[in-house]
Amino acid sequence: MAAGGASLLTAVVVFSMLIASSLGAPRPLCSECETQCPTSCQAEAETFCSGYCRRGGGLQEGCRRSVFEDCTVKGTCCSSNGTCTCDCNTVAERRCISISDGTLQCEPCKRSIYDQCGSTCRNDCNNNCKKKRCRHA
């Protein structure tokens, strides 16, 4: 999904740059391409991958909270005489370890979008930029 979305996203970025230049917006200086593209591609990657990158409230966290509460309410780790044989945090961690909340996909998603966007953006910028001393836009 990330690769297909990245291609579409990159096309939108390139199309936006072309529209802006056709509407009279000044073309960027060629020297600006190396700083403009990383900034815009970072923002695109953050936006596109936000579903993977949200922290808190995920499935794994909800599972841990539920198992921990259940463990403490039922006294799973401790007997009636107060002897405890385990820790409810550990029980919750072990039971919920196999549940993925998507956050493991955050960085690979952002890296993929950033890499695709970056090369396309730089190529497009370099092909449509103006040199510092050129008089015609």
C-alpha positions in Angstrom: 0.0 0.0 0.0 2.8 2.4 0.9 4.5 2.1 -2.5 1.3 2.8 -4.5 0.3 5.6 -2.2 3.8 7.1 -2.5 3.6 7.2 -6.3 0.3 8.9 -6.2 1.5 11.3 -3.5 4.6 12.1 -5.5 2.5 12.7 -8.6 0.4 15.2 -6.6 3.5 17.0 -5.4 5.0 17.3 -8.9 1.6 18.3 -10.4 1.2 21.0 -7.7 4.6 22.4 -8.5 3.8 22.5 -12.2 0.4 24.2 -11.6 2.1 26.7 -9.3 4.6 27.6 -12.0 2.0 27.8 -14.7 -0.1 30.3 -12.5 2.8 32.7 -12.4 4.4 31.5 -9.2 8.1 32.0 -9.4 10.1 28.9 -10.2 12.5 27.9 -7.4 16.2 28.7 -7.7 18.2 25.5 -8.6 20.2 26.0 -5.4 16.9 25.7 -3.4 16.0 22.2 -4.6 18.3 20.5 -2.1 16.6 22.2 0.9 13.0 22.5 -0.5 12.6 18.8 -1.3 13.6 17.3 2.0 11.3 19.6 3.9 8.3 19.0 1.7 8.9 15.2 1.5 9.3 15.0 5.3 5.9 16.6 5.7 4.3 14.3 3.0 5.8 11.2 4.7 4.4 12.4 8.2 1.0 13.0 6.7 0.8 9.8 4.6 2.0 7.5 7.5 0.2 9.2 10.4 -2.1 6.2 10.8 0.9 3.9 11.4 2.7 6.4 13.6 0.1 7.4 16.2 1.2 6.5 19.7 -1.1 5.6 22.6 -4.6 4.1 22.3 -3.3 1.3 20.0 -4.5 -2.3 20.1 -1.5 -3.5 22.0 -1.8 -0.8 24.7 -5.6 -1.5 25.1 -4.8 -5.2 25.5 -2.2 -4.5 28.1 -4.5 -2.3 30.1 -7.3 -4.8 30.0 -5.2 -7.8 31.0 -3.5 -5.8 33.7 -6.9 -4.7 35.2 -8.3 -8.2 34.9 -5.2 -9.6 36.6 -5.3 -7.2 39.5 -9.1 -7.4 40.0 -9.0 -11.2 40.0 -5.8 -11.5 42.0 -4.3 -13.7 39.3 -0.8 -13.2 40.6 -1.5 -13.2 44.4 -3.2 -15.7 46.7 -5.6 -14.7 49.4 -2.8 -14.8 52.0 -0.9 -12.1 50.1 1.7 -14.3 48.5 2.4 -13.1 45.0 4.0 -15.4 42.4 4.0 -13.1 39.4 3.6 -9.4 38.4 0.5 -8.2 36.5 2.6 -6.0 34.3 4.6 -9.0 33.1 1.4 -11.0 32.6 -0.1 -8.2 30.5 3.1 -7.8 28.5 3.4 -11.5 27.7 -0.3 -12.0 26.7 -0.3 -8.9 24.4 3.1 -9.3 22.8 1.7 -10.8 19.6 -0.8 -8.0 19.0 0.5 -5.3 16.6 -0.7 -1.8 16.9 0.9 -0.7 13.6 3.6 1.5 15.1 6.3 -1.0 13.9 5.3 0.0 10.4 5.7 3.8 11.1 9.4 4.3 10.3 9.5 1.9 7.2 6.4 3.8 5.8 8.0 7.2 6.3 11.3 6.1 4.9 9.6 4.7 1.8 7.5 7.7 1.1 10.4 10.1 1.8 12.8 8.2 -0.5 10.3 8.1 -3.4 9.2 11.6 -3.0 12.8 12.9 -2.6 14.2 11.5 -5.8 11.1 12.6 -7.8 11.0 16.0 -6.2 14.7 16.7 -6.8 14.5 15.6 -10.4 11.4 17.7 -11.0 12.9 20.7 -9.2 16.2 20.4 -11.1 14.3 20.2 -14.4 12.0 23.2 -13.6 14.3 25.5 -11.6 16.0 28.6 -12.7 19.7 29.3 -12.5 20.7 32.2 -10.3 21.8 34.5 -13.0 19.2 33.7 -15.7 17.0 36.6 -16.6 14.2 34.6 -18.1 12.0 32.5 -15.9 
